[in-house]
């Protein structure tokens, strides 16, 4: 029987790894599965995770005080509950009380990482075995007593949590600060779980995601582990998510290019390239706008969490520290402050891409024509032949019979007549 073990953080990994080997000693018919140990190098991570969830019969969520609200834990907990139901998912809490857990983790019957709590956990797994190989309780107890000292030693050697000053801890709790990362790449790998969780939101609550940035280059091409920007965006589209992408206006981008000592037109080219790429993925024109001015923070906001990566003066933001914050009941927390003033209000005031960018105008017009016509016209063959004479450049669709100016990244201007 497959048992899925979820964890987050360095201390959670120590507990999960120890539990993985220990459970197999006590119950030989159980096959524990841990993502960090059991995914082969080069395997597609999302595919393997989904496959393992389908085969799972019991789930364990290893929790420490610092990981109890981690997006990754919440994502896997939701996936386990959806697959197994709450009765076969058990949080294994270390240096926590079960009553300390908040929703959605509070719905599960948690046990502490103590002798009595671990015995309750192993009895639950044995019960789930059923006819596949469950053992009598007296025999289970003998096996448990034989192997418990090994797990007890692992738990005693779990390293202490990283120290925090009292002021930081109090501030973090009141303002929703969850974690600070040295760079954006590290934060994106961590935050991908929050984006996946947004796709899994209940049907009566439509998921929503905002992205505010200079261009989408840092989102589309990232060296972050377990983060694939285009696939995440496609998943959000498929889940009928309300998407709001705000890019720096091409005119304003020249000021940032000068600050970052980039060639003239370089960032403007990235911005227009981002628009093209988003439309190719499946975005609608009205889901992309140009920010009035230049955003001071690269930001992603979901319904419950937010990533904030400040733009330092004369430097690129991906080299700067990044915060991950969570929405709390405090309307003055970091999430609420930034959601209102960095995402919601700027979106209402932003410039529609279709007012500026030719490729968006072309796509919008094509969509409107399809809506009006409702079917392919009789002279479709002639239209198809005409369409084949069109030319596509890096910056968009050039309509037949018109002259267009195309601004390249190196500020060259070419004239095209087709």
VENDAVEN-V566396 format. One record per residue. PSI is psi in whole degrees, 0 to 359 (NA if undefined). BURIAL is # if it has 9 or more other C-alpha atoms within 8 Angstrom, else .. Layout:
psi=PSI burial=BURIAL
psi=PSI burial=BURIAL
This chain:
psi=134 burial=#
psi=130 burial=#
psi=121 burial=#
psi=126 burial=#
psi=119 burial=#
psi=150 burial=#
psi=168 burial=#
psi=143 burial=#
psi=162 burial=.
psi=317 burial=.
psi=323 burial=#
psi=325 burial=#
psi=321 burial=#
psi=314 burial=#
psi=314 burial=#
psi=319 burial=#
psi=317 burial=#
psi=319 burial=#
psi=324 burial=#
psi=311 burial=#
psi=328 burial=#
psi=320 burial=#
psi=321 burial=#
psi=333 burial=#
psi=324 burial=.
psi=318 burial=#
psi=101 burial=.
psi=339 burial=.
psi=1 burial=#
psi=139 burial=#
psi=94 burial=#
psi=145 burial=#
psi=129 burial=#
psi=125 burial=#
psi=320 burial=#
psi=338 burial=.
psi=331 burial=.
psi=5 burial=.
psi=121 burial=#
psi=146 burial=.
psi=136 burial=.
psi=349 burial=.
psi=142 burial=.
psi=115 burial=.
psi=312 burial=.
psi=318 burial=.
psi=316 burial=.
psi=318 burial=#
psi=313 burial=#
psi=320 burial=.
psi=318 burial=.
psi=323 burial=#
psi=323 burial=#
psi=329 burial=.
psi=353 burial=.
psi=141 burial=#
psi=349 burial=#
psi=142 burial=#
psi=137 burial=#
psi=132 burial=#
psi=108 burial=#
psi=120 burial=#
psi=139 burial=#
psi=167 burial=#
psi=325 burial=.
psi=348 burial=.
psi=1 burial=#
psi=341 burial=#
psi=16 burial=.
psi=136 burial=#
psi=323 burial=#
psi=317 burial=#
psi=316 burial=#
psi=323 burial=#
psi=310 burial=#
psi=325 burial=#
psi=318 burial=#
psi=320 burial=#
psi=319 burial=#
psi=316 burial=#
psi=321 burial=#
psi=324 burial=.
psi=318 burial=.
psi=337 burial=#
psi=159 burial=#
psi=338 burial=.
psi=340 burial=.
psi=24 burial=#
psi=126 burial=#
psi=112 burial=#
psi=133 burial=#
psi=100 burial=#
psi=133 burial=#
psi=123 burial=#
psi=34 burial=.
psi=158 burial=#
psi=144 burial=.
psi=328 burial=#
psi=348 burial=.
psi=342 burial=.
psi=142 burial=#
psi=167 burial=.
psi=144 burial=.
psi=356 burial=.
psi=336 burial=#
psi=344 burial=#
psi=342 burial=.
psi=157 burial=#
psi=95 burial=#
psi=154 burial=#
psi=152 burial=#
psi=156 burial=#
psi=60 burial=#
psi=177 burial=.
psi=311 burial=.
psi=320 burial=.
psi=319 burial=#
psi=325 burial=#
psi=321 burial=#
psi=320 burial=#
psi=313 burial=#
psi=329 burial=#
psi=323 burial=#
psi=319 burial=#
psi=318 burial=#
psi=320 burial=#
psi=321 burial=.
psi=335 burial=#
psi=321 burial=#
psi=230 burial=.
psi=352 burial=.
psi=351 burial=.
psi=27 burial=.
psi=152 burial=#
psi=159 burial=.
psi=149 burial=.
psi=323 burial=.
psi=322 burial=.
psi=320 burial=.
psi=319 burial=#
psi=321 burial=.
psi=316 burial=.
psi=320 burial=#
psi=312 burial=#
psi=328 burial=.
psi=320 burial=.
psi=349 burial=#
psi=318 burial=#
psi=330 burial=.
psi=314 burial=.
psi=323 burial=#
psi=320 burial=#
psi=321 burial=.
psi=316 burial=#
psi=324 burial=#
psi=335 burial=.
psi=8 burial=.
psi=127 burial=#
psi=154 burial=.
psi=157 burial=.
psi=151 burial=.
psi=134 burial=.
psi=145 burial=.
psi=141 burial=.
psi=155 burial=.
psi=322 burial=.
psi=320 burial=.
psi=317 burial=.
psi=316 burial=#
psi=317 burial=.
psi=319 burial=#
psi=318 burial=#
psi=320 burial=.
psi=332 burial=#
psi=358 burial=#
psi=11 burial=#
psi=123 burial=#
psi=317 burial=#
psi=150 burial=.
psi=132 burial=#
psi=153 burial=#
psi=329 burial=.
psi=168 burial=#
psi=323 burial=#
psi=314 burial=#
psi=319 burial=#
psi=322 burial=#
psi=319 burial=#
psi=322 burial=#
psi=320 burial=#
psi=346 burial=#
psi=330 burial=#
psi=324 burial=#
psi=324 burial=#
psi=321 burial=#
psi=322 burial=#
psi=325 burial=#
psi=324 burial=#
psi=333 burial=#
psi=8 burial=.
psi=148 burial=#
psi=150 burial=.
psi=330 burial=.
psi=354 burial=.
psi=100 burial=.
psi=130 burial=#
psi=155 burial=#
psi=136 burial=#
psi=134 burial=#
psi=142 burial=#
psi=125 burial=#
psi=124 burial=#
psi=173 burial=#
psi=301 burial=#
psi=176 burial=#
psi=10 burial=#
psi=315 burial=.
psi=337 burial=.
psi=319 burial=.
psi=323 burial=#
psi=101 burial=.
psi=145 burial=#
psi=13 burial=.
psi=137 burial=#
psi=140 burial=.
psi=27 burial=.
psi=118 burial=#
psi=98 burial=#
psi=307 burial=#
psi=320 burial=.
psi=321 burial=.
psi=317 burial=#
psi=319 burial=#
psi=321 burial=#
psi=322 burial=#
psi=321 burial=#
psi=314 burial=#
psi=334 burial=.
psi=10 burial=.
psi=40 burial=.
psi=144 burial=#
psi=110 burial=.
psi=138 burial=#
psi=108 burial=#
psi=121 burial=#
psi=120 burial=#
psi=156 burial=#
psi=137 burial=#
psi=135 burial=#
psi=325 burial=#
psi=317 burial=.
psi=333 burial=#
psi=336 burial=#
psi=327 burial=#
psi=318 burial=.
psi=322 burial=#
psi=321 burial=#
psi=318 burial=#
psi=318 burial=#
psi=5 burial=#
psi=43 burial=.
psi=156 burial=#
psi=148 burial=#
psi=135 burial=#
psi=352 burial=#
psi=311 burial=#
psi=323 burial=#
psi=320 burial=#
psi=321 burial=#
psi=321 burial=#
psi=311 burial=#
psi=325 burial=#
psi=326 burial=#
psi=319 burial=#
psi=313 burial=#
psi=315 burial=#
psi=319 burial=.
psi=318 burial=#
psi=324 burial=#
psi=326 burial=.
psi=328 burial=#
psi=7 burial=.
psi=151 burial=#
psi=154 burial=.
psi=321 burial=#
psi=0 burial=.
psi=0 burial=#
psi=130 burial=#
psi=165 burial=#
psi=126 burial=#
psi=135 burial=#
psi=109 burial=#
psi=204 burial=.
psi=127 burial=#
psi=144 burial=#
psi=351 burial=.
psi=132 burial=#
psi=122 burial=#
psi=146 burial=#
psi=130 burial=#
psi=128 burial=#
psi=188 burial=#
psi=337 burial=#
psi=346 burial=.
psi=167 burial=#
psi=140 burial=#
psi=131 burial=#
psi=121 burial=#
psi=99 burial=#
psi=149 burial=#
psi=107 burial=#
psi=150 burial=.
psi=132 burial=.
psi=32 burial=.
psi=159 burial=#
psi=144 burial=#
psi=331 burial=#
psi=346 burial=#
psi=358 burial=.
psi=158 burial=#
psi=155 burial=#
psi=139 burial=#
psi=145 burial=#
psi=124 burial=#
psi=159 burial=#
psi=146 burial=#
psi=132 burial=#
psi=182 burial=#
psi=350 burial=.
psi=112 burial=.
psi=355 burial=.
psi=14 burial=.
psi=175 burial=#
psi=317 burial=#
psi=308 burial=#
psi=321 burial=#
psi=312 burial=#
psi=326 burial=#
psi=317 burial=#
psi=311 burial=#
psi=348 burial=#
psi=343 burial=#
psi=298 burial=#
psi=303 burial=#
psi=316 burial=#
psi=326 burial=#
psi=318 burial=#
psi=328 burial=.
psi=356 burial=.
psi=161 burial=#
psi=125 burial=#
psi=136 burial=#
psi=325 burial=#
psi=343 burial=#
psi=346 burial=.
psi=318 burial=.
psi=127 burial=#
psi=322 burial=#
psi=325 burial=#
psi=321 burial=#
psi=317 burial=#
psi=316 burial=#
psi=319 burial=#
psi=317 burial=#
psi=321 burial=.
psi=318 burial=.
psi=320 burial=.
psi=321 burial=.
psi=321 burial=.
psi=321 burial=#
psi=318 burial=.
psi=314 burial=.
psi=317 burial=.
psi=344 burial=.
psi=166 burial=.
psi=131 burial=.
psi=163 burial=.
psi=324 burial=.
psi=40 burial=.
psi=323 burial=.
psi=320 burial=.
psi=318 burial=.
psi=318 burial=.
psi=318 burial=.
psi=320 burial=.
psi=318 burial=.
psi=327 burial=.
psi=343 burial=.
psi=353 burial=.
psi=159 burial=#
psi=140 burial=#
psi=129 burial=.
psi=179 burial=.
psi=334 burial=.
psi=5 burial=#
psi=188 burial=#
psi=130 burial=#
psi=118 burial=#
psi=146 burial=.
psi=135 burial=#
psi=13 burial=.
psi=152 burial=.
psi=136 burial=.
psi=145 burial=.
psi=133 burial=.
psi=118 burial=.
psi=119 burial=#
psi=170 burial=#
psi=330 burial=#
psi=16 burial=.
psi=10 burial=#
psi=147 burial=.
psi=126 burial=.
psi=150 burial=.
psi=131 burial=.
psi=129 burial=.
psi=119 burial=.
psi=NA burial=#
